[in-house]
Amino acid sequence: MILLGRTLAKVQAVAEELGAPHFAVECDVGNPDSVRTAFATVAERHPKIDVLINNAGIFEPFTLAEASDAQILGSMTTNLAGPIFCARSALPLFGGSGHIIKRHQRIRASAHADAVDVCRHQDRPRFVSDLWSANWKAPASGLP
């Protein structure tokens, strides 16, 4: 298992606890250059991977009315663009087949028009490759 994370010391500690052959790579998923560098490092040791689990995300509760641009952009970049950057960089390492799993957050508007409640990650993995390849239609009530 290859562990990627913004704080290298944290992911190194987990990799060491798991033992060989697991290793850690520093990566800020919200920064496309960091993602490219991290996956280049991965490719040096593992030119073929089978699964990418996109688990990175930030949770910072704020009201929409009071949210700063930095809070909104930080959340969107890490939680939305980050998994896409990682998936794009992982594709060449799949060697024609592989799986992408994305743990996701649900965002729901509260009863107050000025508040957004970002719920914590739920243990409901989605196989993004299946979603992208399926002819999926949103239910009339909105996204699941």
N, C-alpha and C positions, 0 to 999 in steps of 0.2 A: 504494500500500500504506500502510495506517495501522498504526503500531507502538504497542502499548500495553505499559507496563512500570512496575514500582514505582519504579525509579530513572530519572527523566526524562532525566538527562544521558546515560545509556547508550543509551537508545532514540533520543534526538536525534542522537547520533553516528552511529548506523546509518542513520537517515533522511537525514542530510546526506550520508553516503557514497553512498547510493542516488540522491540528487538529487531534484529536483522531479519529480512532484507528491507524493512520499512525505512523510509527516509523523508526528511522535511525540505521544503523549498519555500523561500520567501516570495510572497505574491500578494499584491493589492488588486483584487479582482475589478475594482472600479477604475483601474488605470490600464488601458490596453497595452502600453509598452511593458508594464510589469508582467502582465499575463503572457505576452509573447516571450519575454525573457525566461519566465518560469517554465513554460512548456518546452522551450529550447533546452533547458537544463534537464527536464524530464526525458526528452527525446535522446539525450546523450547516453542515459543509462537504460532507458526502456523505449526503443524505437517503435514498439507496438503496445498499445494499451487496449483493454477490453471494455472498461466502464469508466465513465466520468460521473461523479456524484457532486452536483452543484449544491453546496450546503451553506455557502457564505451568505450573510445577511446582517443588516444592522436594524436595531429596533430602538427608536427614539420617539417616545410619545410627544406629540405637540398638537396644538389646535391649528387648523388651517389658517385662521385669521392672524395668528401670531407667529407662524412659521417663517423662519428666515429663508432667503434664497439658498443659502448654503445647506440648511437642513433638508430642504426639498431635493436639491440636486444631489446631495450626498446619499440620501435614501434611494433615489431613483437610479443613480449610477451604480451603486453597490448591489441593490436588490433586483434591478431589471437588466441593466446593461452588462453587469459583471458576469452573470451566467451565460449570456450570449457571447461575450468575449472569450470565455473559457471554452464553450462549445466549439466556437470557430477555430480556436487553437488546437483543440483535441482532435478534430476531424481527420487531419492527416495522419495522426498516430493510430487511428482505428484500423488502418490497413484494409478498408473495404467493409468492415462490419464492427459494430460496437453498440453500446447502450449509453444513453445520457439520462441520468436521474436528477430531477430538480425538486428539492424540497422547497415549498413555497410558503409565502405569507398571504393571508387574506387581508384585504383592506376593505373596511366597511364604514360608511358614513353613519355617524350617530344620529340621534333624534335632533341634535342641534346642528343647524346648517353650517356652522363655522368650525366644527370639530371632525377630525378624522381619527378613527381608532384603528391603529395598526396592530393586529393580533399577532401573537408570537407564532413562531414556526410550529406547524402541526406535523405529527408523524404520519403524513399521508404523501408518500413519494409519488411523483408522477413520472411516467416514462415519456420524456419530452419528445424523443425520436418518434414514439408512437403517435403523440398528439400532432406533431408536425406532418406526419405522413398520412394521418387519417383524414377523412372528409368530415371534419367536426363542425357541428352547428351549435351555437349557444342556445340554451333554452329561452323561451319567451321572457322568463323572469330575470334573465341576466346570466352572467358567468357563474359556474359552480364554485 
